[in-house]
């Protein structure tokens, strides 16, 4: 259990900025990484903003209570997560927490960090629909119904998906 929770902390620590802004961004980042081969145990179900994991929320709160993560609420109501010193020290004891995925962790995480939450929400929902057995064509059709306000991010989401697949191919070719 602790190792799975620490994987979440590791994702946060590997952002350029050393922080992740927003619970939605955290949820979508973990789901997209999981879809692309990262070993996370969280199960996701579909809610209003797309795939959501209650376990991920609980694990994040546990990391805060253990002083591994710091959680701050901004004046705009957004939650910001950063690593506590104790958390950084603990992560040093587990350097390979995110190894074994098809994507290099730092490259994948930083690719996601560069996109706005709406892009991550749309791509994560697309992946969820694929995982639920939809064809690519049917998944995009359903997205237009489920996410009419987010469909404007379709091109950026497709570009991000293509980028992640390219990184996977390059990583596979290099091994």
Secondary structure, DSSP 8 states (H G I E B T S, - for coil): -HHHHHHHHHHHHTSTTSEEE-HHHHHHHHHHHHHTT-------EEETTEEE-HHHHHHHHHHHHTTSEEEEE-TTS-EEEEE-HHHHHHHHT-TTTTTTSSS-HHHHHHHHHTS-HHHHHHHHHHHHHHHTT--HHHHHHHHHHH-TTTGGGHHHHHHHHHHHHHHHHHHHHH-
